[in-house]
């Protein structure tokens, strides 16, 4: 699939969105490693992959000028919405497959959601 080059300052390239998703995934993995038991490697991987996927899918599908413009200085509608999808993806995972430590997973999910918000505001 070819990279999409931005046609205006309010539209982001696929590479830019991919980098944002990758940074989110790495930070979410760090949070999961910090909060989850060492034996919960599957949950750690899920937090990282689902966080990255949620940001990539949301930002790619909603990459339009009206959603990328900052309504509140420094924050666009997409900046707020991407972390919501991160939370939903991680919640669905926990509903389908009970995490090794549900309380600590909830903490990792909250931290991954905050990381998703921070990365979306800072990098896009």
N, C-alpha and C positions, 0 to 999 in steps of 0.2 A: 504494500500500500504506500503510495507516494506521500511525502510530507506536504501538508497544506501550508502554504505561505500566507501570512496574514495580509489581508487586503486593506486593512485600516488599523489605526492604533487601538481600536476598541475590540478587535478580533484577534485571538491568539493562535499561533501556529500549533500544529499537532505536537511538534517537538517540545514547545514550551509547556503545553499541557502535560505531556508525558513526563517531563522533568519535574513538574510540580507534583504529579502523582507519585513518582519514584521517591522524592524527598519525603512526602507524607508517609509512604510505606516504610522507609528506613526509620523515621522518627517513631512511628507506631510500633515497629519491631523493638526498638530500644525501650519504649515504655512497657511493652509486653514482657520483655526479658527482665526488666526491673521488678514488675509486679507479680508475674506468674511463677508458680513453682518450676524448678528446672526440668521436671519430668513432663511438663505440659508443652512440649515442643510443637505439637500439632496446633494447639490453641495459639501459640506465639506466631506460627506461620500464618494461621488464618487471620489474625489481627493485622499483620503486615500486608498480606495479599488483598484482603477485602478492603482495607483502608485505601490502598493505592488504586484498586479497581473502582471503588466508589467515586473517588476524585476524578479519575480519568474519564469514566463514563458520564458523570454529570457535566464536567467542564466541556467535554467534546460535544455532547448533545445540546447543551445550552449556550454554546459559544456564539452569542449574538450581541450586537452593540447595546441594545436596551438593557440586557441583563448584566453586562460587563461594566457599564457606567456606574460610577460611585454615586449613589443616592445620598448616603451619609458619608461625609468626607473620609476617604480611605477604605470604605466598605461598599461593595456592590451587592446586588441581590445574589449573584453567584457565589460571592465570598461566604455569605450566610447559608446558602442552600447546600453547598458541597458537604460541609460537616454533618448536616442533617442526614444526608444519604449515607455517610460513613456510619453514623449511629444506627441507622436502620439496618444496614448490611450486617454490622456486628451483632445486633440484637437478633436478627433472623438466624444467624449462625448459632447463637447460644440457645435459641428455641429448638433448633433441629438437632443439635449435638450438644448435650449438657457439658459445659467446660469442666476441666479437672477440679478447679476451685472457683465456683460461681461468684463468690464475693470479690476475690482478687481479679477475676475476669471483668467484672463490672467496673472496677477501678481502671483496668487497662483500657476498656472501652471508652470510659470518660476521658482518659488522657489522650487516647488516639483521636477522639472527636475534637478536643482542644488543639491538638497538633494539626489536625486537618484545617481548622479555622485559621490558626497562625500562619501556616504555610500558604494557604490560599490568599490571605491578606498581604503577606510579605512578597511572595514570588509572582503574583499575577496582578 
